[in-house]
Amino acid sequence: VLVEIDYGMLEFRIAACFWKDQRMVDYASDPKKDIHRDMAAEVYLCRPKQVSKGMRNVAKNKFVFPILYGSYYISCARDLWDQIGQLGLKLQDGTPLKDHLRAVGISNCGDCNPKLKPVRGTLEHNVKRCEDLFNERFPVFGKQKEVWWNEYLKKGWFETMTGFIIRGIYNKN
């Protein structure tokens, strides 16, 4: 007997509990909401009902999880853009995602250079907006992520929720 168990959005729900962000908990508890679908719609500038399974999966693994684990918009934008071509992503109705993005004003990924500001009309610019929106939508998470980073900069280490001390040279992502 083969059995598959899927704890829908488990990592997001664990993050909600860990960060004790009430907005995250409320979001994760609402059966009508799906953080992976909703962020796919945000990063690819479409309506949630236009999000295909492939788009949802890419947003989950190339935006939501990376943001939860400390990455940032530059890495996410590069990965989200690359996956469009590699997987041939399309909207739910079959429209190629790059065609859709061009129609809404996004013609390329952007420079993805941390020394430069993201340029309007690039996926990088929109993903930066989405990262900011994510941190505003879940303010305790957004604030605590910055607190953790600043404490690491002072101490050179951080402690996980299970008590392990993590040492090493890390950058913000």
C-alpha positions in Angstrom: 0.0 0.0 0.0 1.4 3.3 -1.0 0.2 6.3 0.9 1.0 10.0 0.4 0.5 12.5 3.1 0.6 16.1 2.3 0.5 18.6 5.1 -0.5 21.6 3.0 1.7 24.6 3.5 3.3 22.9 6.5 6.5 25.0 6.4 4.6 28.3 6.2 2.5 27.1 9.1 5.5 26.2 11.2 7.0 29.6 10.4 3.8 31.3 11.6 4.1 29.4 14.9 7.8 30.1 15.2 7.6 33.8 14.5 4.4 34.2 16.5 3.1 36.5 13.8 -0.6 36.6 14.3 -1.2 37.7 10.8 0.8 34.8 9.5 -1.2 32.4 11.8 -4.5 33.9 10.6 -3.4 33.6 7.0 -2.2 30.0 7.5 -5.5 29.1 9.2 -7.8 30.4 6.5 -8.6 27.5 4.1 -9.4 29.9 1.3 -5.9 31.3 1.3 -2.9 29.7 -0.2 0.4 31.6 0.3 2.1 29.8 -2.6 -0.7 30.6 -5.1 -1.1 34.1 -3.8 2.6 34.9 -4.0 2.8 33.4 -7.5 0.0 35.8 -8.5 1.9 38.7 -6.9 5.3 38.0 -8.4 3.9 37.2 -11.9 1.3 40.0 -11.8 -1.8 38.0 -12.4 -5.0 37.0 -10.6 -4.9 34.0 -8.3 -7.3 32.0 -10.6 -4.7 32.5 -13.4 -1.9 30.7 -11.5 -1.1 27.3 -12.9 0.2 24.4 -10.9 3.7 25.0 -12.2 3.7 28.7 -11.4 2.5 27.9 -7.8 5.3 25.4 -7.4 7.9 27.8 -8.6 6.7 30.6 -6.3 6.7 28.2 -3.4 10.3 27.0 -4.0 11.8 30.1 -5.5 10.1 32.9 -3.4 8.1 31.8 -0.3 10.6 29.2 1.1 13.7 31.4 0.3 12.1 34.4 1.9 11.2 32.4 5.0 14.7 31.0 5.2 16.4 34.4 4.9 17.0 34.9 1.2 16.1 38.1 -0.6 14.6 39.6 -3.7 17.7 39.5 -5.9 18.2 35.8 -5.6 14.5 35.1 -5.9 14.1 37.3 -9.0 16.9 35.5 -10.8 15.4 32.1 -9.9 11.8 33.0 -10.7 12.9 34.3 -14.1 15.1 31.3 -15.0 12.3 28.9 -14.1 9.9 30.5 -16.6 12.1 29.4 -19.5 13.4 26.2 -18.0 9.9 24.9 -17.2 8.0 26.7 -20.0 5.7 28.2 -17.5 2.2 29.2 -18.6 -0.8 30.8 -17.1 -3.7 28.5 -16.3 -5.3 29.3 -19.7 -2.1 28.3 -21.5 -0.8 31.8 -22.2 3.1 31.6 -22.1 4.1 33.4 -18.9 6.7 35.6 -20.7 4.0 36.8 -23.1 1.8 37.7 -20.1 4.7 39.5 -18.3 5.4 41.6 -21.4 1.8 42.5 -21.7 1.9 43.8 -18.1 5.1 45.8 -18.6 7.9 43.3 -17.6 10.3 42.7 -20.4 13.3 41.2 -18.6 14.7 40.0 -15.3 16.8 43.0 -14.4 20.4 43.3 -13.4 20.0 41.6 -10.1 23.0 43.5 -8.8 22.9 44.4 -5.1 24.8 47.6 -5.8 22.1 48.9 -8.1 18.4 49.8 -7.4 16.0 47.6 -9.3 14.7 49.2 -12.5 10.9 49.5 -13.2 9.7 47.2 -15.9 11.8 44.3 -14.6 10.9 41.2 -12.6 13.5 42.2 -10.1 11.7 45.4 -9.4 8.4 43.6 -8.9 9.9 40.9 -6.7 11.4 43.6 -4.5 7.9 45.0 -4.2 6.6 41.5 -3.3 9.3 41.0 -0.7 8.3 44.4 0.9 4.7 43.4 0.7 5.4 40.0 2.3 7.2 41.8 5.2 4.4 44.3 5.6 1.7 41.6 5.4 3.5 39.7 8.1 5.1 42.5 10.2 6.4 40.4 13.1 8.2 38.1 10.7 9.6 41.1 8.7 10.8 42.9 11.9 12.2 39.8 13.6 14.1 38.8 10.4 15.9 42.2 10.6 16.5 41.7 14.4 18.1 38.3 13.8 20.3 39.7 11.0 21.5 42.6 13.2 22.2 40.4 16.1 24.2 38.0 13.9 26.3 41.0 12.7 27.1 41.9 16.3 27.7 38.4 17.7 28.8 36.4 14.6 26.4 33.6 15.4 22.8 32.9 15.9 20.8 30.2 17.8 18.1 28.1 16.1 14.8 27.4 17.7 16.1 23.9 18.7 19.1 25.4 20.5 21.8 24.8 18.0 24.4 27.6 17.6 25.2 28.5 14.0 28.5 30.1 13.4 30.2 31.1 10.2 30.5 33.9 7.7 27.1 34.6 6.2 25.6 37.3 4.0 22.1 38.6 4.3 20.7 36.0 1.9 
